[in-house]
Amino acid sequence: MNDTSFASRDSSPDESPPLHIEVDHMRCVGNAMCLELAPGVFAHNHWRQSEVVDPEGDNLEDILEAAGNCPTSAISVSDAATGKVLFP
């Protein structure tokens, strides 16, 4: 499999929805912008590609900013409970 993905656990109504975050390794070039913007969520693997280590490691705003700043659009974010796409 060329993608890494991770879904977070259920959330309360006051929190962000549980997230499903994927990094497409066919696109990821290891720019590390996501690591700068959401360091609690993303880390580099030994190929210097980003992967999700904790989908609850940062707030939704930072996660969406990280996905939006990926130069190769390798990150997708959706609501794990409903499947609603949050990014792209």
Buried (B, 14 or more C-beta within 10 A) or exposed (E): EEBBBBBBEEBEEEEBBBBBBBBBBEBBEBBBBBBEBBBBBBBBBEEEBBBBBBBBBBBBEBBBBBBBBBEEEBBBBBBBBEEEEBBE
